[in-house]
Amino acid sequence: MRRLRLSLALSILFVFLFHHVQSQSKVVRKVACTTYWDAYLYSDSTVRALVFNAETNQNEFDPLPINGRKAVDVSTGVNVITILDDSGFVWLNQGDPFNPASTRWDTDATGAPFNGNISIYGYYSTYLSIRNDGSIWYWGGDDYQFYGSSGIDHPVRLHTPSGVQFTKLAPGNTLLALATNGDVYAWSTGDSNYVKVTLPGPASDIAAGSQDFNIAVVPTAGSSSHMGWPYGFGGENLYYGASSAGTFSAPIALKTVWNMTSPIKEISASYTVIQYIDSLGNLYGIGDNAQGEIGSGQELVNHAELYETPYGWGWAKYGLMTPAPVHVASGIKFKNSPPARATPFTTTPSTNTTPCISGAGTSPLSAATAYTTTTKPTIPMRWTS
């Protein structure tokens, strides 16, 4: 979808914003992008969104309210922002930041408090989290069609291997999950049963695109480093530059295909793009670059004044492919500054062992509590357009 592809371009704002907030003694810890909106987790434990203030005729970064709690993670759905607070609860914000209302999911499908979350994720209208016992929870629009796509009001525990704890999710066309022991599991649309991905060793990172392409990063056997080399799988193999498609049982090694000399430190994917930071701090991108999504080049859509035969975006795949990783912003070194996680709890809140029960109802907000503020948030910094 064109709108979702545009959301990736919003992340380029991070480069400019980073230099700005440094001068304000605050730094951006994480960027979350969705259609028409983006949000930034700051080092002062607030989440701010870039909005236009008609009163001052300029863009401003305003904090999104979460009832006075500190923010430790941020993610998105379609045109909404989700925020994880320091007590492990998850919030939804979908209103005007100048008259904001944030909604908190209070209970899970068992009726127990839905706290103890340590990381959050979003995919279209579906929300996911990992709780402090390593379990995976799922609610919202059910875009993976695990429960008939009817919507899930209360978060439910996803069916996972017994005794396995998870540390990261990568929602895409396939839902990937990275276990604490380095195993990678996958859930395909329409099937809540998992499949274990066959890899040459424990993985250290994962990424999944909204098209059918996936990457697992596997360190060299015997290495003490978490950095490693990419293995691709999924039917849309052109997005990861392979001549044939890898499968769950036979991922394709991409080190040689990508002509790599330095291992990957961190990797991510979006609708049609894969990006990674290597051990030297270099940023690379591969995929469809028609709108500058990988971070290099220019938007080529509808610019007849610049290009005699401009690229015209369409629903067809592989519109303007970059078939091998391209070094982005040569001369600049990148390092991710991962967000702090919620403080571990002395008790384990997610005691439900019943896998995957479907919530009833039509709105994922019926299980939530709303909090609002009647005063305009203090604006600690401004970015004038």
N, C-alpha and C positions, 0 to 999 in steps of 0.2 A: 504494500500500500504506500502510495506516495507520501502521505502524511507521516507515516511511521518512519520512512526513510529520512524525512526532513528533521525528525527529532534528533537523529544522530548529529546533524550539523550543529545543533545547539551546544553540543559538548565542546565545540571549538571556542565557545565563549570562555571556557575555563582558562585558556592560555592568557587572555587579556585580564580576566578577573583576578587571576592569581597574583599578577604583578600589582594590581590595584590594592588588594586587601593586605598584601605584605606591608604596605606603607601605613596601614591602619592597625598593625600589630595583631591581625587576625589572618588566618589562612583557611582556604577551602579544603576540607578533608574528603569530600565526595560530591560528585555531580550526578543528579538524577534527571533524566530527560523523558518527556512524553510529548504527545501531539499538542502543539501550541503553548506548551508550558515547560518550565524547567525549575529545579530547586537545588539549593546548595547547602550542604552540611558544613557549618563553620567550626573552627577550633574552640569557639566559646560555647559550644553545645546548643546552638540554635540552628534552625533550618529557615532559610530565607528564599523568597521567590522574587524574580525580576518582573516587575509590573510597571505599567505606565500610570503615573499620578496626574490626573487632569488638573488638579489644583496648582501644582508647581510646574506643570508642563515638562516633566522629565521622567526618565526611568529611575526606579528606586528599588533597593533590596529590602524587603520587609520581612520580619520574622513571622512565622506561622505559629499560632498559639497551641500549646499542648498542656494547658492548665498549670503552668509554672514548672513543669518537669524539664529535665535536660534531655536533649536529643542525642542519640548515639548512632543512629543509622537512618537512611532515607532511601526510598524507592518510589516507583510510580505505577499507575495503571493508565487507562485511557483518560487523559485530561484530569487526572487526580494525582495528588502527592500522598504517599504513605510515610509515616514517621514512627520510628521506634524510640521509646523513652527509656530513661535509666532505671525504671522499675520493671521493664520488660513488657509493657503494654504497647499495642500497635494502634496508631491513629490514622484517620483519613481526613484530608483537607481538599475540598472541591469548591470552595467559595471565593469571594473577593477578599484578598488579604487586608483591605482597609476596613472591612466589616466581617472579619473572619469567623468561621465556625469549624472546629475540628471535632471529629467523631471518633470515639474510642470503642474498640471491640472489647467487651467486658468479660464474656464467658465463651468457653468452647462448647462443642456439641454434647459434652457430658454434663454441662452446667457448672463446671469448675471455672475458677478465674483464669482468664486467658493471659496470664503473665508468664514470666520466665522465658520470653523470646529473646534470642541473642542476635538474630539477623533476619532481614525481611527482603522480599523479592516481589516483583509484579510481572504479569504477562497479560496484555489486553485488559480484560475486566476481572482477571483472576489474581488472587493474592496468595503468597506462600511465606512460611517462616520456618526457621529452625529454632527449637527450644533448647533450654540448657541441659536436657537429657539426651540431646542429639537426635530427637525425633523431628519429622517433617510434618507441617500442618498446612491445610489447603482450604480455601473458601473463596466466595465471590461468584463470578459469572460462570465458573466451570468451563473455561474455554478448551480444556483438554478432554472434555466430554467423558470424564470418569463416572459422572452420575447423571447423565442424560441432559446436560446443559441447562438444567432448570434453575440454577442458582443455589448457592449454599449460604444460608444465613449465619450459622455458627461454624467456626473453624473445626475441621475434622482431621484426625490423624491419618496420614497417608500410609498405605500398605507398604512396609519395608521389610528387609530381611531381619529375622530375629537376632537381637543382640548387637546389631550394627548401629553405630552412631555416625551422624553426618556433620560436616563442617562447612559445606558450601553447596548452593544450588545454582544451576544455569538454565533458566527457562527460555525455551525457544520452540521451534516446531516439535522438537523432542525435549522433554524435561530431563535434565541431567542432574545427578547428585553425587558429590564427592564425599566418600566416607573418611573417617579419621585414620583408617589404615591404608588409604590410598586407592581403595577399590572405587570404581565408577559404575553407577547404575543408571538405567534409562527407562523412562515411561513414554510410550507412544500414545498419540491421541486416540481416545476411544477405549483404552485398556489400562485399568488401574494396577495391573500386575507389572512388576519390574523385570528388567533383563540386565544381567551383569555384563558389562563391556569387557571383552578380552584384550588385555594390554600386556606389553612385555615386562611390566613392573608396576609398582605403585605410582599413581599419578599425584601431582602436586597442584594442578589447576585444571579448570574445565571452562569451556565456552560453547554456547549453542546459539545458532542463528534462527531467525524466524522462518527463513527458508530451511530446507532439510540439509543443514551442514553443521557438524559438531567437531570440536577439537578437545583432545586431552593432552596435557603436558606431562611427560614422563622423564624424571631425572635418569641420568646414566646409572646403571647398576653399580652398587657399591659406593656411590657418591653420597657425601653428607649434605650436599647442597639441595635446596628445594627447587632450584632452577633446572629446567630440562628441555626436552625436544618435543615437537608437536606430532600428534597422530590424528588423522582425519577420518571421519566416517559420516555416512549419510548420502542420500541419493543425489543431492545437488553438489557434486564433487568439483564443478568448475569454480565454485566460490572459494574452495581451498586449494585450487590450482592443480589438482590431480587429474590424470588422464582417465582414471576409472574410479568408481565409487567404492569407498570402504563401508563395511558393515559392522554391526555390534560385535560379531565374532571375528572379524578380520579388519581392523583399522589399518590405514595406510600410513607408513612412516613418511614424514614430510621434510625432514632435515635436509636431504639432498634436493628434493623438489624445490624447496624454498631457498636453496643455496646459502644455508646458514653457517656462520662460523661462531656465533655466540648463543648460548642457551637463553630460553625465555624465562623472564622473571615473573611476568604477569600477562594474562591474555583475556580478551573480552570479545564479544560479537554482538551484532545488532541484526537489523532486517536483512541486509545484503553485504555486510562488511565484517572483517576480522581485523582487530588491532592488537598489537602486543608490544611490551617493553622488554628489551633484552638485558643481559647482565651488565652491559656497558651504559645503560640508560638511554639507548636509542629507541625511538618509536617507529614502528612499521605498520603499514596497512595493506590489505589485499581485499579485492571484491569489486563491486559495481561502484564506479566513481563518477557517475553522471552528474551528481550535485555536489561534488567535492567531499563526499562522505568519509573517505579515508584520510582526509586532512591535507591532501596535496592537490594542486591544480585549481580549476575554477568551475563554478556551476555552469553547465553548458545547456541548460534547459531554457528555451524561449528567449534567447539573446540574439535575435537576428541582426541587431545593430552592431554586434561584435563578431558574429560568425556568419559567413555566407550561407552555410548549410548547418544551422544549429541543431544540436541533438534534441529531439523531441521525445519527452518521457512518454512511456506507454506501459501497458500491463505485461508486455513480453519480458521474459527474464533475460539476464545477461546483456543489458542495454549498452554499457560502456565499461567492459570488464578490465580490471587490472589483474592479469593472470598470475603475477608473482608479487611478493611483498615489496613495497616501495618505502624507502626511508623518508619519513615525514619530518619536516622542520629540521633539516640537517644543521648541526651546530648547536642545537639545544638539547640538553640532557633532561630526561624525564624520570621522576620517581613517584610512585603512588604513595600517598599518605593515608593508610587505611583508617577508617573510623574506629573509635573506641567501641567496645561491645558493652552490653548491659552487664552490670555487676552480677556475678553468680549468686544464686539464692541458696539458703541453707536447706530448703526442702525442694523436692521435685514436683512441680505443679501438674505436669502432663502425665497422670497416672493411667489414663485410658489406654487399654490394650486392645480394644475392639477396633479392627482396621476399617476405616472408610465407611462411615455411615452418612447417608445423605441428609442434609438439612432441608426442611420444607420452607415454603414461602416464596415470595417473588423478589424480595429486596435483601441484599446482603447487609443492610444497615439496621435491620430490625433488632439485632442483638447488641446494638451499640448504645453508648451514652454520649450525648452531645455536650460540648463545652464551647462557650462563646466569650468574646470580649466586647465591651461596649465602647472602648476607647481606641483611638487610632494607635497602632504600635509605634514605639519609638524607633526612629530610623537612624542607625548608628553610622551609616555611610551612604554615599550616593554615587552613582555612576551616570554622569550627565551625557546625554546623547548629543 
